[in-house]
Amino acid sequence: MEHIGVRELREQLGRRVDAAHFHQQQVVVEKNGEPRAVLVPYSWWQEQTGQSGSEAEAPEHS
């Protein structure tokens, strides 16, 4: 799985979202070398969480 920095993701966000959707690419997003988030295809997220449709809620953070 590819790792990229937050700044790089900001510069490429549209392309990265399309790559996730159309090519099933997954990317770990890092800040100062620390993993902070993962960009995954929405279809993959739906399968993992059992969500269906566009009403899926983002996970709550504590």
VOTORLO-923173 format. One line per field, with one value per residue: x, y, z of N, C-alpha, C in turn; chain; residue number from 1. Coordinates in Angstrom, 3 decimals. Atoms other than C-alpha are relative to their C-alpha. Layout:
N
n_u: (X/...)
n_v: (Y/...)
n_w: (Z/...)
ca_u: (X/...)
ca_v: (Y/...)
ca_w: (Z/...)
c_u: (X/...)
c_v: (Y/...)
c_w: (Z/...)
kette: (A/...)
nr: (NUM/...)
// end
This chain:
62
n_u: (0.850/-0.785/0.055/-0.288/0.149/1.203/-0.193/0.095/1.404/0.738/-0.306/0.470/1.202/0.949/-0.557/-0.057/1.372/0.348/-0.777/0.628/1.301/-0.047/-1.073/-0.058/-1.268/0.057/-1.155/-0.166/-0.352/-0.869/-0.416/-1.268/-0.384/0.937/1.270/1.126/1.259/-0.127/0.946/0.391/1.214/1.233/0.586/-0.726/0.445/1.359/-0.096/-0.613/0.844/1.369/0.826/0.526/0.512/-0.780/0.320/-0.973/-0.573/-1.426/-0.194/-0.189/-1.326/0.069)
n_v: (-1.171/-1.228/-0.994/-1.362/-1.041/-0.826/-1.055/0.630/0.353/-1.238/-0.394/1.028/0.593/0.441/1.169/1.129/0.479/0.741/1.246/0.904/0.422/0.713/0.999/0.683/-0.286/-0.349/-0.821/-0.416/-1.410/-0.228/-1.357/0.115/1.405/0.781/0.265/-0.738/0.388/0.858/-0.269/1.282/-0.106/0.000/1.338/0.820/-0.445/0.513/1.431/0.201/-0.510/0.462/-1.151/0.023/-1.285/-1.201/-0.474/0.553/-0.996/0.119/0.465/-1.053/0.024/-0.275)
n_w: (0.000/0.122/-1.077/0.458/-1.003/0.061/0.992/1.313/0.223/0.308/1.374/0.937/-0.567/1.023/0.688/-0.943/-0.209/1.214/0.026/-0.968/0.513/1.273/0.076/-1.303/-0.683/-1.417/-0.342/-1.385/-0.060/-1.155/-0.364/-0.727/-0.027/-0.815/0.687/-0.566/0.635/1.170/1.078/0.584/0.802/-0.781/0.062/-0.977/-1.327/-0.200/-0.289/-1.316/-1.076/0.159/0.368/1.363/0.445/-0.317/-1.350/-0.947/-0.898/-0.308/-1.375/-1.017/-0.635/-1.437)
ca_u: (0.000/1.319/2.099/1.928/2.182/-0.719/0.738/1.121/-2.459/-3.783/-2.080/-3.457/-6.781/-9.034/-6.747/-6.350/-10.111/-10.642/-7.860/-9.531/-12.929/-12.016/-8.867/-9.459/-6.237/-5.652/-3.315/-2.046/-1.877/0.968/1.838/5.421/5.938/3.025/0.022/-3.074/-5.711/-6.352/-7.986/-9.913/-12.613/-16.104/-17.263/-14.551/-15.586/-19.232/-18.317/-16.203/-18.813/-21.968/-23.230/-25.413/-26.320/-25.147/-26.624/-23.616/-22.270/-18.621/-17.225/-17.358/-14.066/-13.348)
ca_v: (0.000/3.432/6.071/9.819/12.996/15.310/18.095/15.758/14.521/18.093/18.774/15.568/15.100/14.952/12.515/10.358/10.173/9.122/6.515/5.070/4.954/3.793/1.739/0.557/2.210/2.586/5.185/5.710/9.431/10.478/13.673/14.025/10.340/9.207/7.456/9.618/8.316/5.920/6.813/3.756/3.158/3.869/0.435/-1.184/0.895/-0.077/-3.762/-3.458/-1.557/-3.176/0.227/0.639/3.692/7.262/7.599/5.866/7.756/8.445/6.754/8.845/9.890/10.075)
ca_w: (0.000/-0.908/1.741/1.027/3.050/3.830/1.671/-1.303/-0.855/-0.803/-4.128/-5.688/-3.912/-6.981/-8.772/-5.649/-5.064/-8.686/-8.392/-5.298/-6.960/-10.455/-9.773/-6.179/-4.986/-1.260/0.252/3.799/4.589/6.890/8.724/9.939/9.112/11.319/9.731/10.206/7.767/4.911/1.602/0.407/-2.197/-0.842/-2.011/0.137/3.163/2.670/2.629/5.771/7.765/6.438/5.269/2.212/0.169/0.668/4.170/5.719/8.706/9.340/12.434/15.599/17.090/20.760)
c_u: (0.900/-0.205/0.329/-0.206/-1.267/0.129/-0.141/-1.450/-0.821/0.176/-0.627/-1.367/-0.980/0.459/0.014/-1.388/-0.453/0.733/-0.589/-1.298/0.116/1.017/0.228/1.326/-0.259/1.288/-0.020/0.493/0.780/0.247/1.222/0.403/-0.912/-1.289/-1.151/-1.346/0.292/-1.087/-0.282/-1.226/-1.242/-0.635/0.675/-0.470/-1.395/0.031/0.516/-0.931/-1.441/-0.956/-0.528/-0.525/0.850/-0.294/1.002/0.630/1.475/0.139/0.201/1.392/-0.130/1.062)
c_v: (1.239/0.916/1.360/0.973/0.808/1.065/-0.552/-0.366/1.231/0.399/-0.940/-0.564/-0.508/-1.253/-1.223/-0.572/-0.803/-1.336/-1.016/-0.563/-0.899/-1.146/-0.738/0.212/0.423/0.730/0.330/1.449/0.240/1.488/-0.139/-1.465/-0.905/-0.242/0.706/-0.450/-0.933/0.396/-1.325/0.220/-0.072/-1.388/-0.935/0.340/-0.519/-1.477/-0.254/0.389/-0.467/1.123/-0.185/1.387/1.157/0.531/-0.484/1.130/-0.257/-0.485/1.174/-0.085/0.389/0.945)
c_w: (0.000/1.212/-0.607/1.152/-0.218/-1.088/-1.413/-0.319/-0.348/-1.457/-1.020/0.370/-1.053/-0.711/0.909/0.283/-1.213/-0.062/0.981/-0.576/-1.234/-0.052/1.318/0.730/1.442/0.357/1.490/-0.018/1.292/0.221/0.897/0.174/0.802/-0.791/0.699/-0.548/-1.161/-0.986/-0.686/-0.875/0.896/0.018/1.006/1.413/0.307/0.370/1.412/1.136/-0.088/-0.349/-1.410/-0.348/0.459/1.392/1.045/0.814/0.196/1.434/0.951/0.554/1.447/0.427)
kette: (A/A/A/A/A/A/A/A/A/A/A/A/A/A/A/A/A/A/A/A/A/A/A/A/A/A/A/A/A/A/A/A/A/A/A/A/A/A/A/A/A/A/A/A/A/A/A/A/A/A/A/A/A/A/A/A/A/A/A/A/A/A)
nr: (1/2/3/4/5/6/7/8/9/10/11/12/13/14/15/16/17/18/19/20/21/22/23/24/25/26/27/28/29/30/31/32/33/34/35/36/37/38/39/40/41/42/43/44/45/46/47/48/49/50/51/52/53/54/55/56/57/58/59/60/61/62)
// end
